[in-house]
Amino acid sequence: MRIVIAGGHGQIALRLERLLAARGDEVAGVVRRPEQAGDLLAAGAEPVVCDLESASVADVARHLEGADAAVFAAGAGPGSGAARKDTVDRAAAVLFADAAEAAGVRRLLVVSAMGADREPPAGTDPVFAAYLRAKGAADADVRSRPGLDWTVLRPGRLTDEPGTGLVALGEATGRGEVTRDDVAAVLLALLDEPRTAGRTLELIGGDVPVDAAVRAVAAG
């Protein structure tokens, strides 16, 4: 398979790129800064320099041509303000979905956030609230597209602990933590399971092996 990952220098994306490359898939990572290319090459991915905040749909579609699947794993990141939550976490996700449709790439995975479907409670940090609203708006846009076989994945609080390979995955898991290693492993399994298309899934650490958890969701 050829997979194109938006936000290719992100912590989850780099892990997913290593997993895909290790099993022989062709993977490209879309990055904003040329100096990030070396890290992608080290992960086994082809770096594609393209700023999703300024690119056109046609620009991005050219990079998606011939892909079997696309993954949106981009984010404005820590330290960014509310404005960039909108331009990256919402607008860039919508642009990437537009480009996937234009390039004829049906399979799209979106890395979102737990709680993105709900209005943030009173007292939520304003920037984090903007992030959740941006993710929720992007998810709603993607889920409205009959031309895409989308899956939205909403992990719990991310950690850098080593992956356990054991997760809880479903429409509603409750809150919890999950390692970035395990998020990448679940994304890999979702790419292999087309029956998860049209699902919005929450993910936290649990006691079910990743492949079994994805098979159970696909069969449910």
Residue pairs with C-beta under 8 A, 6 or more apart in sequence:
1 20
1 25
1 26
1 68
1 69
1 191
2 25
2 26
2 27
2 28
2 66
2 67
2 68
2 69
3 20
3 25
3 26
3 27
3 28
3 67
3 68
3 69
3 70
3 71
3 191
4 27
4 28
4 29
4 30
4 48
4 63
4 64
4 67
4 69
4 70
4 71
4 105
5 13
5 16
5 17
5 27
5 28
5 29
5 30
5 45
5 70
5 71
5 73
6 30
6 52
6 70
6 71
6 72
6 73
6 74
6 92
6 93
6 96
7 13
7 29
7 30
7 31
7 72
7 73
7 74
7 75
8 14
8 17
8 28
8 29
8 30
8 31
8 36
8 40
8 45
8 47
8 48
8 73
9 29
9 31
9 32
9 33
9 36
9 39
9 40
10 73
10 74
10 75
10 77
11 158
11 160
11 180
12 73
12 111
12 158
12 180
12 183
12 184
12 187
13 29
13 71
13 73
14 29
14 39
14 40
14 43
15 180
15 181
15 183
15 184
16 27
16 71
16 73
16 184
16 187
16 188
17 27
17 29
17 40
17 43
17 44
17 45
18 43
18 44
19 184
19 185
19 188
20 27
20 44
20 45
20 188
21 27
21 43
21 44
21 45
22 44
26 46
27 44
27 45
27 46
28 45
28 46
28 47
28 48
28 63
28 67
29 40
29 43
29 45
29 46
29 47
29 48
30 48
30 50
30 52
30 60
30 63
30 74
31 37
31 40
31 47
31 48
31 49
31 50
32 49
32 50
32 51
32 52
32 53
33 49
34 49
36 47
37 47
37 49
40 46
40 47
41 47
48 63
50 59
50 60
50 63
52 60
52 74
52 88
52 92
52 95
52 96
53 87
53 88
53 91
53 92
55 95
57 95
57 98
57 99
57 102
58 99
58 102
59 99
60 95
60 96
60 98
60 99
61 99
61 100
61 102
61 103
62 103
63 99
64 70
64 99
64 100
64 102
64 103
64 105
65 103
65 104
67 103
67 105
68 105
68 107
69 105
69 107
69 108
69 109
69 191
70 96
70 100
70 105
70 107
70 108
70 109
71 108
71 109
71 110
71 111
71 187
71 191
72 92
72 93
72 96
72 97
72 108
72 109
72 110
72 111
73 111
73 187
74 88
74 89
74 92
74 93
74 96
75 88
75 89
75 111
76 84
76 85
76 87
76 88
76 89
76 131
80 88
80 127
81 127
82 126
82 127
82 130
82 131
85 127
85 130
85 131
85 133
85 134
86 130
86 134
88 134
89 131
89 134
89 135
89 138
90 133
90 134
90 135
90 137
90 138
93 110
93 138
93 141
93 142
94 138
94 141
94 142
96 108
97 108
97 141
97 142
97 145
97 148
97 150
100 106
100 108
100 148
101 145
101 147
101 148
106 147
106 148
106 149
107 148
107 149
107 191
107 194
107 197
108 142
108 148
108 149
108 150
108 151
109 150
109 151
109 152
109 153
109 187
109 190
109 191
110 138
110 139
110 142
110 150
110 151
110 152
110 153
111 153
111 155
111 183
111 187
112 135
112 138
112 139
112 152
112 153
112 154
112 200
113 131
113 132
113 135
113 154
113 155
114 154
114 155
114 156
114 175
114 202
115 132
115 154
116 132
116 135
116 136
116 139
116 154
117 136
117 139
117 200
118 132
118 136
119 133
120 128
120 129
120 132
120 133
124 132
139 152
139 200
142 148
142 150
142 152
143 150
143 152
143 200
149 194
149 197
149 198
150 197
150 198
151 190
151 196
151 197
151 198
151 199
151 200
151 201
152 199
152 200
152 201
153 183
153 186
153 187
153 190
153 201
153 203
154 200
154 201
154 202
154 203
155 178
155 183
155 202
155 203
155 204
156 173
156 175
156 176
156 177
156 178
156 202
156 203
156 204
156 205
157 175
157 176
157 177
157 178
158 177
158 178
158 179
158 180
158 183
159 177
159 178
159 179
159 180
160 179
160 180
161 179
161 181
162 179
162 181
163 179
163 180
163 181
163 182
163 184
163 185
164 179
164 182
164 205
165 182
165 185
165 209
165 210
166 182
166 205
166 206
166 207
166 208
166 209
166 210
167 178
167 182
167 186
167 203
167 204
167 205
167 206
167 208
167 209
167 210
167 213
168 176
168 203
168 204
168 205
168 206
168 207
168 208
168 213
169 186
169 201
169 202
169 203
169 206
169 208
169 213
169 214
169 216
169 217
170 201
170 202
170 217
171 199
171 200
171 201
171 202
172 202
173 202
173 203
173 204
173 206
174 202
174 204
175 204
176 204
176 205
177 204
177 205
178 203
178 204
178 205
179 205
182 203
182 205
182 210
183 203
185 210
186 203
186 210
186 213
186 214
189 210
189 211
189 213
189 214
190 196
190 214
192 214
193 214
193 215
193 218
195 218
195 219
196 214
196 217
196 218
199 217
201 217
206 213
208 216
